[in-house]
Amino acid sequence: MYDSVFELHSYWAFAALGLLLIAALNAFAGLASKRVFTPKDRKISMIALIFSHIQLLLGIVLYFVSPYLQTAKDAGMGVVMKDSTLRLYLVEHPVVNIIAIVLITIGWSKHKKTEDSQAKFKKIGWMYAIAFLLLLSRIPWSAWLS
């Protein structure tokens, strides 16, 4: 099961990151051009939100079926924190990515509470962009691109 979930999590990440980048760029373009926030802008942002949340769910499943978790249970957290690979997979990657998903969710929620198009674009643009950078910062690149 681990291999299947790992593959799905890895490939879904391309879509989630791509859509998140598109949503952030769309929001900044809307902000720069001072255009009205349209249903199309809402859909772009919502699809990025949905893909990001599905990626989080896949990551949670992967976390609990991962052999790294069993290693952590056997060796203890002291060993995990001293090993950069274990620390990345068991602590840094999940924590930072959960923070990123929270920021995406906050950006989405705050945009719904305002009527001003520029404020909508600003909230989505900045929150999604910060989340995108956080996600990029904790990707295990050596495992992902191999």
C-alpha positions as a Markdown table, in Angstrom:
| # | Residue | x | y | z |
|---|---|---|---|---|
| 1 | Met | 0.0 | 0.0 | 0.0 |
| 2 | Tyr | 2.9 | 2.4 | 0.8 |
| 3 | Asp | 4.2 | 2.3 | -2.8 |
| 4 | Ser | 0.8 | 3.1 | -4.3 |
| 5 | Val | 0.0 | 5.9 | -1.9 |
| 6 | Phe | 3.6 | 7.3 | -2.4 |
| 7 | Glu | 3.2 | 7.4 | -6.2 |
| 8 | Leu | -0.2 | 9.0 | -6.0 |
| 9 | His | 1.1 | 11.6 | -3.5 |
| 10 | Ser | 4.1 | 12.3 | -5.6 |
| 11 | Tyr | 2.1 | 12.8 | -8.9 |
| 12 | Trp | -0.7 | 14.7 | -7.2 |
| 13 | Ala | 1.9 | 17.1 | -5.9 |
| 14 | Phe | 2.6 | 18.3 | -9.5 |
| 15 | Ala | -1.0 | 19.1 | -10.0 |
| 16 | Ala | -1.5 | 20.7 | -6.6 |
| 17 | Leu | 1.6 | 22.9 | -6.9 |
| 18 | Gly | 0.8 | 23.9 | -10.5 |
| 19 | Leu | -2.7 | 24.9 | -9.6 |
| 20 | Leu | -1.6 | 26.7 | -6.5 |
| 21 | Leu | 0.9 | 28.7 | -8.6 |
| 22 | Ile | -1.8 | 29.4 | -11.2 |
| 23 | Ala | -4.2 | 30.6 | -8.6 |
| 24 | Ala | -1.6 | 32.9 | -6.9 |
| 25 | Leu | -0.5 | 34.4 | -10.3 |
| 26 | Asn | -4.1 | 34.9 | -11.3 |
| 27 | Ala | -4.8 | 36.7 | -8.1 |
| 28 | Phe | -1.7 | 38.9 | -8.5 |
| 29 | Ala | -2.7 | 39.6 | -12.1 |
| 30 | Gly | -6.2 | 40.6 | -11.0 |
| 31 | Leu | -4.7 | 42.8 | -8.3 |
| 32 | Ala | -2.3 | 44.5 | -10.7 |
| 33 | Ser | -5.0 | 45.1 | -13.4 |
| 34 | Lys | -7.6 | 46.2 | -10.8 |
| 35 | Arg | -10.2 | 44.0 | -12.4 |
| 36 | Val | -13.4 | 42.6 | -10.8 |
| 37 | Phe | -13.2 | 39.3 | -9.0 |
| 38 | Thr | -15.2 | 37.0 | -11.2 |
| 39 | Pro | -16.7 | 33.5 | -10.8 |
| 40 | Lys | -13.7 | 32.3 | -13.0 |
| 41 | Asp | -11.3 | 33.7 | -10.4 |
| 42 | Arg | -13.2 | 32.0 | -7.6 |
| 43 | Lys | -13.1 | 28.6 | -9.4 |
| 44 | Ile | -9.4 | 28.8 | -10.0 |
| 45 | Ser | -8.8 | 29.5 | -6.4 |
| 46 | Met | -11.2 | 26.8 | -5.2 |
| 47 | Ile | -9.7 | 24.1 | -7.5 |
| 48 | Ala | -6.3 | 24.9 | -6.0 |
| 49 | Leu | -7.7 | 24.7 | -2.5 |
| 50 | Ile | -9.4 | 21.3 | -3.3 |
| 51 | Phe | -6.3 | 19.8 | -4.9 |
| 52 | Ser | -4.1 | 21.1 | -1.9 |
| 53 | His | -6.5 | 19.5 | 0.6 |
| 54 | Ile | -6.6 | 16.2 | -1.3 |
| 55 | Gln | -2.7 | 16.3 | -1.3 |
| 56 | Leu | -2.8 | 16.8 | 2.5 |
| 57 | Leu | -5.1 | 13.8 | 2.9 |
| 58 | Leu | -2.9 | 11.6 | 0.8 |
| 59 | Gly | 0.1 | 12.8 | 2.8 |
| 60 | Ile | -1.6 | 11.9 | 6.1 |
| 61 | Val | -2.4 | 8.4 | 4.8 |
| 62 | Leu | 1.2 | 8.1 | 3.5 |
| 63 | Tyr | 2.6 | 9.2 | 6.9 |
| 64 | Phe | 0.8 | 6.4 | 8.7 |
| 65 | Val | 1.7 | 3.7 | 6.3 |
| 66 | Ser | 5.3 | 4.9 | 5.9 |
| 67 | Pro | 8.2 | 2.7 | 7.0 |
| 68 | Tyr | 9.8 | 5.8 | 8.4 |
| 69 | Leu | 7.1 | 5.9 | 11.1 |
| 70 | Gln | 7.9 | 2.4 | 12.2 |
| 71 | Thr | 11.5 | 3.4 | 12.4 |
| 72 | Ala | 10.6 | 6.3 | 14.6 |
| 73 | Lys | 8.5 | 4.1 | 16.9 |
| 74 | Asp | 11.4 | 1.6 | 17.2 |
| 75 | Ala | 14.3 | 4.1 | 17.6 |
| 76 | Gly | 12.6 | 7.0 | 19.3 |
| 77 | Met | 12.3 | 10.7 | 18.5 |
| 78 | Gly | 15.9 | 11.4 | 19.7 |
| 79 | Val | 17.2 | 9.3 | 16.8 |
| 80 | Val | 14.7 | 10.9 | 14.4 |
| 81 | Met | 15.8 | 14.4 | 15.3 |
| 82 | Lys | 19.5 | 13.6 | 14.8 |
| 83 | Asp | 18.9 | 12.0 | 11.3 |
| 84 | Ser | 18.2 | 14.6 | 8.7 |
| 85 | Thr | 16.3 | 12.3 | 6.4 |
| 86 | Leu | 14.0 | 11.0 | 9.1 |
| 87 | Arg | 13.5 | 14.5 | 10.5 |
| 88 | Leu | 12.5 | 15.8 | 7.0 |
| 89 | Tyr | 10.0 | 13.0 | 6.4 |
| 90 | Leu | 8.5 | 12.7 | 9.9 |
| 91 | Val | 8.7 | 16.3 | 11.2 |
| 92 | Glu | 9.6 | 19.1 | 8.8 |
| 93 | His | 7.7 | 18.0 | 5.7 |
| 94 | Pro | 4.4 | 17.3 | 7.5 |
| 95 | Val | 4.5 | 20.3 | 9.9 |
| 96 | Val | 5.4 | 22.9 | 7.3 |
| 97 | Asn | 3.0 | 21.5 | 4.7 |
| 98 | Ile | 0.2 | 21.5 | 7.2 |
| 99 | Ile | 1.0 | 25.2 | 7.9 |
| 100 | Ala | 0.9 | 25.8 | 4.2 |
| 101 | Ile | -2.5 | 24.2 | 3.8 |
| 102 | Val | -3.8 | 26.2 | 6.8 |
| 103 | Leu | -2.6 | 29.4 | 5.0 |
| 104 | Ile | -4.4 | 28.4 | 1.8 |
| 105 | Thr | -7.6 | 27.7 | 3.8 |
| 106 | Ile | -7.3 | 31.1 | 5.6 |
| 107 | Gly | -6.7 | 32.9 | 2.3 |
| 108 | Trp | -9.8 | 31.2 | 0.8 |
| 109 | Ser | -11.9 | 31.9 | 3.9 |
| 110 | Lys | -10.9 | 35.5 | 4.2 |
| 111 | His | -11.6 | 36.2 | 0.6 |
| 112 | Lys | -15.2 | 35.1 | 1.1 |
| 113 | Lys | -15.8 | 37.6 | 3.9 |
| 114 | Thr | -15.0 | 40.7 | 1.8 |
| 115 | Glu | -16.9 | 42.3 | -1.1 |
| 116 | Asp | -14.0 | 44.3 | -2.5 |
| 117 | Ser | -12.4 | 42.6 | -5.5 |
| 118 | Gln | -8.9 | 44.0 | -4.8 |
| 119 | Ala | -9.1 | 42.7 | -1.2 |
| 120 | Lys | -10.2 | 39.3 | -2.5 |
| 121 | Phe | -7.3 | 39.1 | -4.9 |
| 122 | Lys | -4.8 | 40.3 | -2.2 |
| 123 | Lys | -5.9 | 37.7 | 0.4 |
| 124 | Ile | -5.8 | 34.8 | -2.1 |
| 125 | Gly | -2.6 | 36.0 | -3.8 |
| 126 | Trp | -0.5 | 36.5 | -0.7 |
| 127 | Met | -1.7 | 33.5 | 1.2 |
| 128 | Tyr | -1.5 | 31.1 | -1.7 |
| 129 | Ala | 2.0 | 32.4 | -2.7 |
| 130 | Ile | 3.4 | 32.1 | 0.8 |
| 131 | Ala | 1.9 | 28.5 | 1.0 |
| 132 | Phe | 3.4 | 27.7 | -2.4 |
| 133 | Leu | 6.9 | 28.8 | -1.1 |
| 134 | Leu | 6.5 | 26.8 | 2.1 |
| 135 | Leu | 5.5 | 23.7 | 0.1 |
| 136 | Leu | 8.5 | 24.1 | -2.2 |
| 137 | Ser | 10.8 | 24.5 | 0.8 |
| 138 | Arg | 10.0 | 21.1 | 2.3 |
| 139 | Ile | 9.7 | 18.9 | -0.7 |
| 140 | Pro | 12.2 | 16.0 | -0.4 |
| 141 | Trp | 13.6 | 16.8 | -3.9 |
| 142 | Ser | 16.0 | 13.9 | -4.0 |
| 143 | Ala | 13.2 | 11.4 | -3.6 |
| 144 | Trp | 10.6 | 13.3 | -5.6 |
| 145 | Leu | 12.6 | 13.8 | -8.8 |
| 146 | Ser | 14.2 | 10.3 | -8.9 |
